Amino acid sequence: MELERARDDLVVAASAGATTIAIAVLSGVVGAVEVGTLPTLVPLAVYAAYLFSRKGGPYGSLDEPRNWAAAAALAGAVVVAASAAL
């Protein structure tokens, strides 16, 4: 594995993991919103999609780890907003 690819994977994994933990903390500890188990794991699904999309090329200009990390964080924000609205 190339070092650059490992760094890219780490960026996306860290974003998805941190977002998942933030949702769990908001739901369980703080009690600000009530989020179920499956919706809490949505950012990790974005990371899984990232991993499965990296099997081959060609990759587009938008297919960068920074964008995947932002997508994981955005998915977490959508889960929190949807849970707060319901």
Jmol script that loads the backbone (N, CA, C; Angstrom):
load data "model"
ATOM      1  N   MET A   1       0.854  -1.169   0.000  1.00  0.00           N
ATOM      2  CA  MET A   1       0.000   0.000   0.000  1.00  0.00           C
ATOM      3  C   MET A   1       0.903   1.235   0.000  1.00  0.00           C
ATOM      4  N   GLU A   2       0.543   2.180  -0.790  1.00  0.00           N
ATOM      5  CA  GLU A   2       1.298   3.416  -0.847  1.00  0.00           C
ATOM      6  C   GLU A   2       1.001   4.263   0.389  1.00  0.00           C
ATOM      7  N   LEU A   3       1.994   5.022   0.795  1.00  0.00           N
ATOM      8  CA  LEU A   3       1.830   5.854   1.981  1.00  0.00           C
ATOM      9  C   LEU A   3       0.783   6.940   1.769  1.00  0.00           C
ATOM     10  N   GLU A   4       0.727   7.490   0.574  1.00  0.00           N
ATOM     11  CA  GLU A   4      -0.262   8.542   0.273  1.00  0.00           C
ATOM     12  C   GLU A   4      -1.682   7.989   0.338  1.00  0.00           C
ATOM     13  N   ARG A   5      -1.878   6.782  -0.169  1.00  0.00           N
ATOM     14  CA  ARG A   5      -3.213   6.178  -0.122  1.00  0.00           C
ATOM     15  C   ARG A   5      -3.622   5.860   1.319  1.00  0.00           C
ATOM     16  N   ALA A   6      -2.658   5.431   2.130  1.00  0.00           N
ATOM     17  CA  ALA A   6      -2.952   5.159   3.536  1.00  0.00           C
ATOM     18  C   ALA A   6      -3.353   6.444   4.249  1.00  0.00           C
ATOM     19  N   ARG A   7      -2.688   7.547   3.932  1.00  0.00           N
ATOM     20  CA  ARG A   7      -3.031   8.828   4.531  1.00  0.00           C
ATOM     21  C   ARG A   7      -4.424   9.261   4.108  1.00  0.00           C
ATOM     22  N   ASP A   8      -4.754   9.063   2.834  1.00  0.00           N
ATOM     23  CA  ASP A   8      -6.091   9.403   2.337  1.00  0.00           C
ATOM     24  C   ASP A   8      -7.162   8.580   3.049  1.00  0.00           C
ATOM     25  N   ASP A   9      -6.914   7.284   3.198  1.00  0.00           N
ATOM     26  CA  ASP A   9      -7.862   6.416   3.894  1.00  0.00           C
ATOM     27  C   ASP A   9      -8.028   6.854   5.351  1.00  0.00           C
ATOM     28  N   LEU A  10      -6.935   7.260   5.974  1.00  0.00           N
ATOM     29  CA  LEU A  10      -6.988   7.697   7.365  1.00  0.00           C
ATOM     30  C   LEU A  10      -7.812   8.970   7.521  1.00  0.00           C
ATOM     31  N   VAL A  11      -7.711   9.880   6.569  1.00  0.00           N
ATOM     32  CA  VAL A  11      -8.484  11.134   6.635  1.00  0.00           C
ATOM     33  C   VAL A  11      -9.976  10.839   6.582  1.00  0.00           C
ATOM     34  N   VAL A  12     -10.381   9.985   5.656  1.00  0.00           N
ATOM     35  CA  VAL A  12     -11.805   9.668   5.509  1.00  0.00           C
ATOM     36  C   VAL A  12     -12.291   8.854   6.708  1.00  0.00           C
ATOM     37  N   ALA A  13     -11.491   7.901   7.155  1.00  0.00           N
ATOM     38  CA  ALA A  13     -11.880   7.084   8.305  1.00  0.00           C
ATOM     39  C   ALA A  13     -11.994   7.925   9.573  1.00  0.00           C
ATOM     40  N   ALA A  14     -11.075   8.854   9.762  1.00  0.00           N
ATOM     41  CA  ALA A  14     -11.125   9.714  10.947  1.00  0.00           C
ATOM     42  C   ALA A  14     -12.355  10.606  10.935  1.00  0.00           C
ATOM     43  N   SER A  15     -12.699  11.126   9.770  1.00  0.00           N
ATOM     44  CA  SER A  15     -13.890  11.965   9.670  1.00  0.00           C
ATOM     45  C   SER A  15     -15.157  11.160   9.961  1.00  0.00           C
ATOM     46  N   ALA A  16     -15.255   9.981   9.362  1.00  0.00           N
ATOM     47  CA  ALA A  16     -16.436   9.140   9.582  1.00  0.00           C
ATOM     48  C   ALA A  16     -16.512   8.679  11.034  1.00  0.00           C
ATOM     49  N   GLY A  17     -15.390   8.290  11.603  1.00  0.00           N
ATOM     50  CA  GLY A  17     -15.380   7.840  12.993  1.00  0.00           C
ATOM     51  C   GLY A  17     -15.715   8.956  13.970  1.00  0.00           C
ATOM     52  N   ALA A  18     -15.126  10.122  13.761  1.00  0.00           N
ATOM     53  CA  ALA A  18     -15.396  11.251  14.651  1.00  0.00           C
ATOM     54  C   ALA A  18     -16.854  11.687  14.564  1.00  0.00           C
ATOM     55  N   THR A  19     -17.413  11.661  13.367  1.00  0.00           N
ATOM     56  CA  THR A  19     -18.817  12.033  13.203  1.00  0.00           C
ATOM     57  C   THR A  19     -19.730  11.014  13.879  1.00  0.00           C
ATOM     58  N   THR A  20     -19.406   9.747  13.745  1.00  0.00           N
ATOM     59  CA  THR A  20     -20.197   8.703  14.399  1.00  0.00           C
ATOM     60  C   THR A  20     -20.149   8.846  15.916  1.00  0.00           C
ATOM     61  N   ILE A  21     -18.978   9.119  16.441  1.00  0.00           N
ATOM     62  CA  ILE A  21     -18.833   9.307  17.883  1.00  0.00           C
ATOM     63  C   ILE A  21     -19.595  10.554  18.343  1.00  0.00           C
ATOM     64  N   ALA A  22     -19.529  11.616  17.548  1.00  0.00           N
ATOM     65  CA  ALA A  22     -20.243  12.845  17.910  1.00  0.00           C
ATOM     66  C   ALA A  22     -21.751  12.612  17.957  1.00  0.00           C
ATOM     67  N   ILE A  23     -22.271  11.854  17.014  1.00  0.00           N
ATOM     68  CA  ILE A  23     -23.710  11.545  17.019  1.00  0.00           C
ATOM     69  C   ILE A  23     -24.063  10.730  18.260  1.00  0.00           C
ATOM     70  N   ALA A  24     -23.238   9.735  18.578  1.00  0.00           N
ATOM     71  CA  ALA A  24     -23.503   8.896  19.752  1.00  0.00           C
ATOM     72  C   ALA A  24     -23.449   9.714  21.040  1.00  0.00           C
ATOM     73  N   VAL A  25     -22.501  10.638  21.129  1.00  0.00           N
ATOM     74  CA  VAL A  25     -22.394  11.469  22.328  1.00  0.00           C
ATOM     75  C   VAL A  25     -23.595  12.404  22.429  1.00  0.00           C
ATOM     76  N   LEU A  26     -23.976  13.014  21.311  1.00  0.00           N
ATOM     77  CA  LEU A  26     -25.148  13.896  21.334  1.00  0.00           C
ATOM     78  C   LEU A  26     -26.407  13.147  21.732  1.00  0.00           C
ATOM     79  N   SER A  27     -26.506  11.906  21.309  1.00  0.00           N
ATOM     80  CA  SER A  27     -27.697  11.118  21.593  1.00  0.00           C
ATOM     81  C   SER A  27     -27.686  10.533  23.005  1.00  0.00           C
ATOM     82  N   GLY A  28     -26.572   9.927  23.381  1.00  0.00           N
ATOM     83  CA  GLY A  28     -26.541   9.198  24.647  1.00  0.00           C
ATOM     84  C   GLY A  28     -26.176  10.029  25.853  1.00  0.00           C
ATOM     85  N   VAL A  29     -25.107  10.774  25.763  1.00  0.00           N
ATOM     86  CA  VAL A  29     -24.588  11.490  26.924  1.00  0.00           C
ATOM     87  C   VAL A  29     -25.295  12.824  27.120  1.00  0.00           C
ATOM     88  N   VAL A  30     -25.319  13.623  26.073  1.00  0.00           N
ATOM     89  CA  VAL A  30     -25.911  14.954  26.177  1.00  0.00           C
ATOM     90  C   VAL A  30     -27.432  14.873  26.186  1.00  0.00           C
ATOM     91  N   GLY A  31     -27.980  13.970  25.406  1.00  0.00           N
ATOM     92  CA  GLY A  31     -29.430  13.835  25.333  1.00  0.00           C
ATOM     93  C   GLY A  31     -30.087  14.918  24.510  1.00  0.00           C
ATOM     94  N   ALA A  32     -29.308  15.596  23.671  1.00  0.00           N
ATOM     95  CA  ALA A  32     -29.854  16.679  22.852  1.00  0.00           C
ATOM     96  C   ALA A  32     -30.827  16.148  21.808  1.00  0.00           C
ATOM     97  N   VAL A  33     -30.515  15.015  21.224  1.00  0.00           N
ATOM     98  CA  VAL A  33     -31.387  14.374  20.234  1.00  0.00           C
ATOM     99  C   VAL A  33     -31.440  12.883  20.539  1.00  0.00           C
ATOM    100  N   GLU A  34     -32.443  12.233  20.046  1.00  0.00           N
ATOM    101  CA  GLU A  34     -32.582  10.785  20.211  1.00  0.00           C
ATOM    102  C   GLU A  34     -32.356  10.130  18.848  1.00  0.00           C
ATOM    103  N   VAL A  35     -31.207   9.505  18.692  1.00  0.00           N
ATOM    104  CA  VAL A  35     -30.835   8.884  17.422  1.00  0.00           C
ATOM    105  C   VAL A  35     -30.725   7.383  17.644  1.00  0.00           C
ATOM    106  N   GLY A  36     -31.319   6.608  16.755  1.00  0.00           N
ATOM    107  CA  GLY A  36     -31.241   5.160  16.841  1.00  0.00           C
ATOM    108  C   GLY A  36     -29.872   4.639  16.447  1.00  0.00           C
ATOM    109  N   THR A  37     -29.688   3.334  16.588  1.00  0.00           N
ATOM    110  CA  THR A  37     -28.391   2.731  16.302  1.00  0.00           C
ATOM    111  C   THR A  37     -28.037   2.790  14.826  1.00  0.00           C
ATOM    112  N   LEU A  38     -28.939   2.401  13.954  1.00  0.00           N
ATOM    113  CA  LEU A  38     -28.631   2.404  12.522  1.00  0.00           C
ATOM    114  C   LEU A  38     -28.370   3.801  11.964  1.00  0.00           C
ATOM    115  N   PRO A  39     -29.167   4.801  12.295  1.00  0.00           N
ATOM    116  CA  PRO A  39     -28.832   6.135  11.795  1.00  0.00           C
ATOM    117  C   PRO A  39     -27.489   6.655  12.319  1.00  0.00           C
ATOM    118  N   THR A  40     -27.083   6.203  13.488  1.00  0.00           N
ATOM    119  CA  THR A  40     -25.794   6.625  14.025  1.00  0.00           C
ATOM    120  C   THR A  40     -24.641   6.138  13.146  1.00  0.00           C
ATOM    121  N   LEU A  41     -24.838   5.026  12.471  1.00  0.00           N
ATOM    122  CA  LEU A  41     -23.785   4.422  11.662  1.00  0.00           C
ATOM    123  C   LEU A  41     -23.725   4.945  10.227  1.00  0.00           C
ATOM    124  N   VAL A  42     -24.548   5.903   9.870  1.00  0.00           N
ATOM    125  CA  VAL A  42     -24.577   6.430   8.502  1.00  0.00           C
ATOM    126  C   VAL A  42     -23.215   6.963   8.048  1.00  0.00           C
ATOM    127  N   PRO A  43     -22.465   7.715   8.864  1.00  0.00           N
ATOM    128  CA  PRO A  43     -21.146   8.165   8.393  1.00  0.00           C
ATOM    129  C   PRO A  43     -20.196   7.009   8.072  1.00  0.00           C
ATOM    130  N   LEU A  44     -20.312   5.907   8.782  1.00  0.00           N
ATOM    131  CA  LEU A  44     -19.480   4.752   8.478  1.00  0.00           C
ATOM    132  C   LEU A  44     -19.876   4.110   7.147  1.00  0.00           C
ATOM    133  N   ALA A  45     -21.143   4.234   6.772  1.00  0.00           N
ATOM    134  CA  ALA A  45     -21.580   3.753   5.457  1.00  0.00           C
ATOM    135  C   ALA A  45     -20.941   4.583   4.351  1.00  0.00           C
ATOM    136  N   VAL A  46     -20.769   5.876   4.592  1.00  0.00           N
ATOM    137  CA  VAL A  46     -20.081   6.728   3.612  1.00  0.00           C
ATOM    138  C   VAL A  46     -18.630   6.272   3.474  1.00  0.00           C
ATOM    139  N   TYR A  47     -17.991   5.936   4.579  1.00  0.00           N
ATOM    140  CA  TYR A  47     -16.615   5.432   4.530  1.00  0.00           C
ATOM    141  C   TYR A  47     -16.547   4.110   3.772  1.00  0.00           C
ATOM    142  N   ALA A  48     -17.522   3.228   4.003  1.00  0.00           N
ATOM    143  CA  ALA A  48     -17.550   1.963   3.262  1.00  0.00           C
ATOM    144  C   ALA A  48     -17.718   2.214   1.766  1.00  0.00           C
ATOM    145  N   ALA A  49     -18.561   3.168   1.406  1.00  0.00           N
ATOM    146  CA  ALA A  49     -18.724   3.512  -0.017  1.00  0.00           C
ATOM    147  C   ALA A  49     -17.412   4.041  -0.588  1.00  0.00           C
ATOM    148  N   TYR A  50     -16.685   4.818   0.200  1.00  0.00           N
ATOM    149  CA  TYR A  50     -15.378   5.310  -0.234  1.00  0.00           C
ATOM    150  C   TYR A  50     -14.432   4.142  -0.499  1.00  0.00           C
ATOM    151  N   LEU A  51     -14.379   3.193   0.428  1.00  0.00           N
ATOM    152  CA  LEU A  51     -13.471   2.056   0.255  1.00  0.00           C
ATOM    153  C   LEU A  51     -13.818   1.229  -0.979  1.00  0.00           C
ATOM    154  N   PHE A  52     -15.099   0.976  -1.189  1.00  0.00           N
ATOM    155  CA  PHE A  52     -15.502   0.161  -2.333  1.00  0.00           C
ATOM    156  C   PHE A  52     -15.353   0.908  -3.654  1.00  0.00           C
ATOM    157  N   SER A  53     -15.379   2.230  -3.619  1.00  0.00           N
ATOM    158  CA  SER A  53     -15.211   2.998  -4.850  1.00  0.00           C
ATOM    159  C   SER A  53     -13.743   3.102  -5.256  1.00  0.00           C
ATOM    160  N   ARG A  54     -12.834   2.740  -4.374  1.00  0.00           N
ATOM    161  CA  ARG A  54     -11.398   2.865  -4.651  1.00  0.00           C
ATOM    162  C   ARG A  54     -10.827   1.619  -5.299  1.00  0.00           C
ATOM    163  N   LYS A  55     -11.637   0.717  -5.776  1.00  0.00           N
ATOM    164  CA  LYS A  55     -11.146  -0.529  -6.348  1.00  0.00           C
ATOM    165  C   LYS A  55     -10.439  -0.327  -7.679  1.00  0.00           C
ATOM    166  N   GLY A  56     -10.789   0.698  -8.413  1.00  0.00           N
ATOM    167  CA  GLY A  56     -10.154   0.940  -9.700  1.00  0.00           C
ATOM    168  C   GLY A  56     -10.412   2.356 -10.136  1.00  0.00           C
ATOM    169  N   GLY A  57      -9.857   2.731 -11.239  1.00  0.00           N
ATOM    170  CA  GLY A  57     -10.031   4.091 -11.736  1.00  0.00           C
ATOM    171  C   GLY A  57     -10.958   4.085 -12.927  1.00  0.00           C
ATOM    172  N   PRO A  58     -11.063   5.085 -13.659  1.00  0.00           N
ATOM    173  CA  PRO A  58     -10.481   6.405 -13.400  1.00  0.00           C
ATOM    174  C   PRO A  58     -11.342   7.179 -12.413  1.00  0.00           C
ATOM    175  N   TYR A  59     -10.690   8.028 -11.679  1.00  0.00           N
ATOM    176  CA  TYR A  59     -11.371   8.821 -10.675  1.00  0.00           C
ATOM    177  C   TYR A  59     -11.609  10.225 -11.209  1.00  0.00           C
ATOM    178  N   GLY A  60     -12.770  10.786 -10.889  1.00  0.00           N
ATOM    179  CA  GLY A  60     -13.103  12.126 -11.336  1.00  0.00           C
ATOM    180  C   GLY A  60     -12.432  13.193 -10.485  1.00  0.00           C
ATOM    181  N   SER A  61     -12.603  14.418 -10.882  1.00  0.00           N
ATOM    182  CA  SER A  61     -11.971  15.517 -10.159  1.00  0.00           C
ATOM    183  C   SER A  61     -12.607  15.730  -8.781  1.00  0.00           C
ATOM    184  N   LEU A  62     -13.849  15.304  -8.604  1.00  0.00           N
ATOM    185  CA  LEU A  62     -14.519  15.444  -7.307  1.00  0.00           C
ATOM    186  C   LEU A  62     -14.265  14.268  -6.375  1.00  0.00           C
ATOM    187  N   ASP A  63     -13.672  13.215  -6.897  1.00  0.00           N
ATOM    188  CA  ASP A  63     -13.440  12.010  -6.109  1.00  0.00           C
ATOM    189  C   ASP A  63     -12.100  12.122  -5.381  1.00  0.00           C
ATOM    190  N   GLU A  64     -12.115  12.924  -4.322  1.00  0.00           N
ATOM    191  CA  GLU A  64     -10.921  13.129  -3.506  1.00  0.00           C
ATOM    192  C   GLU A  64     -11.262  12.833  -2.048  1.00  0.00           C
ATOM    193  N   PRO A  65     -10.281  12.425  -1.264  1.00  0.00           N
ATOM    194  CA  PRO A  65     -10.538  12.106   0.148  1.00  0.00           C
ATOM    195  C   PRO A  65     -11.155  13.263   0.928  1.00  0.00           C
ATOM    196  N   ARG A  66     -10.759  14.470   0.607  1.00  0.00           N
ATOM    197  CA  ARG A  66     -11.325  15.647   1.280  1.00  0.00           C
ATOM    198  C   ARG A  66     -12.836  15.701   1.076  1.00  0.00           C
ATOM    199  N   ASN A  67     -13.293  15.416  -0.132  1.00  0.00           N
ATOM    200  CA  ASN A  67     -14.726  15.449  -0.428  1.00  0.00           C
ATOM    201  C   ASN A  67     -15.461  14.292   0.249  1.00  0.00           C
ATOM    202  N   TRP A  68     -14.829  13.121   0.318  1.00  0.00           N
ATOM    203  CA  TRP A  68     -15.449  11.986   1.004  1.00  0.00           C
ATOM    204  C   TRP A  68     -15.551  12.255   2.504  1.00  0.00           C
ATOM    205  N   ALA A  69     -14.516  12.879   3.079  1.00  0.00           N
ATOM    206  CA  ALA A  69     -14.552  13.223   4.503  1.00  0.00           C
ATOM    207  C   ALA A  69     -15.661  14.233   4.774  1.00  0.00           C
ATOM    208  N   ALA A  70     -15.807  15.199   3.877  1.00  0.00           N
ATOM    209  CA  ALA A  70     -16.886  16.184   4.028  1.00  0.00           C
ATOM    210  C   ALA A  70     -18.247  15.520   3.879  1.00  0.00           C
ATOM    211  N   ALA A  71     -18.348  14.538   2.984  1.00  0.00           N
ATOM    212  CA  ALA A  71     -19.616  13.823   2.796  1.00  0.00           C
ATOM    213  C   ALA A  71     -19.990  13.034   4.047  1.00  0.00           C
ATOM    214  N   ALA A  72     -19.005  12.448   4.713  1.00  0.00           N
ATOM    215  CA  ALA A  72     -19.278  11.716   5.957  1.00  0.00           C
ATOM    216  C   ALA A  72     -19.771  12.671   7.045  1.00  0.00           C
ATOM    217  N   ALA A  73     -19.120  13.824   7.155  1.00  0.00           N
ATOM    218  CA  ALA A  73     -19.548  14.812   8.150  1.00  0.00           C
ATOM    219  C   ALA A  73     -20.930  15.363   7.816  1.00  0.00           C
ATOM    220  N   LEU A  74     -21.191  15.601   6.545  1.00  0.00           N
ATOM    221  CA  LEU A  74     -22.501  16.098   6.122  1.00  0.00           C
ATOM    222  C   LEU A  74     -23.589  15.060   6.390  1.00  0.00           C
ATOM    223  N   ALA A  75     -23.287  13.791   6.147  1.00  0.00           N
ATOM    224  CA  ALA A  75     -24.260  12.727   6.419  1.00  0.00           C
ATOM    225  C   ALA A  75     -24.596  12.689   7.911  1.00  0.00           C
ATOM    226  N   GLY A  76     -23.594  12.878   8.754  1.00  0.00           N
ATOM    227  CA  GLY A  76     -23.841  12.922  10.192  1.00  0.00           C
ATOM    228  C   GLY A  76     -24.689  14.107  10.588  1.00  0.00           C
ATOM    229  N   ALA A  77     -24.428  15.249   9.982  1.00  0.00           N
ATOM    230  CA  ALA A  77     -25.229  16.442  10.277  1.00  0.00           C
ATOM    231  C   ALA A  77     -26.678  16.256   9.846  1.00  0.00           C
ATOM    232  N   VAL A  78     -26.878  15.599   8.720  1.00  0.00           N
ATOM    233  CA  VAL A  78     -28.242  15.333   8.245  1.00  0.00           C
ATOM    234  C   VAL A  78     -28.963  14.385   9.203  1.00  0.00           C
ATOM    235  N   VAL A  79     -28.275  13.383   9.707  1.00  0.00           N
ATOM    236  CA  VAL A  79     -28.876  12.447  10.661  1.00  0.00           C
ATOM    237  C   VAL A  79     -29.295  13.189  11.934  1.00  0.00           C
ATOM    238  N   VAL A  80     -28.417  14.040  12.441  1.00  0.00           N
ATOM    239  CA  VAL A  80     -28.747  14.795  13.659  1.00  0.00           C
ATOM    240  C   VAL A  80     -29.911  15.737  13.414  1.00  0.00           C
ATOM    241  N   ALA A  81     -29.891  16.436  12.284  1.00  0.00           N
ATOM    242  CA  ALA A  81     -30.981  17.375  11.969  1.00  0.00           C
ATOM    243  C   ALA A  81     -32.300  16.650  11.792  1.00  0.00           C
ATOM    244  N   ALA A  82     -32.279  15.516  11.112  1.00  0.00           N
ATOM    245  CA  ALA A  82     -33.507  14.751  10.900  1.00  0.00           C
ATOM    246  C   ALA A  82     -34.040  14.204  12.228  1.00  0.00           C
ATOM    247  N   SER A  83     -33.147  13.750  13.086  1.00  0.00           N
ATOM    248  CA  SER A  83     -33.582  13.232  14.389  1.00  0.00           C
ATOM    249  C   SER A  83     -34.134  14.340  15.281  1.00  0.00           C
ATOM    250  N   ALA A  84     -33.534  15.512  15.181  1.00  0.00           N
ATOM    251  CA  ALA A  84     -34.019  16.635  15.989  1.00  0.00           C
ATOM    252  C   ALA A  84     -35.380  17.122  15.501  1.00  0.00           C
ATOM    253  N   ALA A  85     -35.622  17.012  14.196  1.00  0.00           N
ATOM    254  CA  ALA A  85     -36.884  17.476  13.633  1.00  0.00           C
ATOM    255  C   ALA A  85     -38.035  16.518  13.946  1.00  0.00           C
ATOM    256  N   LEU A  86     -37.706  15.253  14.132  1.00  0.00           N
ATOM    257  CA  LEU A  86     -38.771  14.268  14.379  1.00  0.00           C
ATOM    258  C   LEU A  86     -39.141  14.193  15.800  1.00  0.00           C
TER     259      LEU A  86
END
end "model"
wireframe off; spacefill off
backbone 0.3
color backbone group
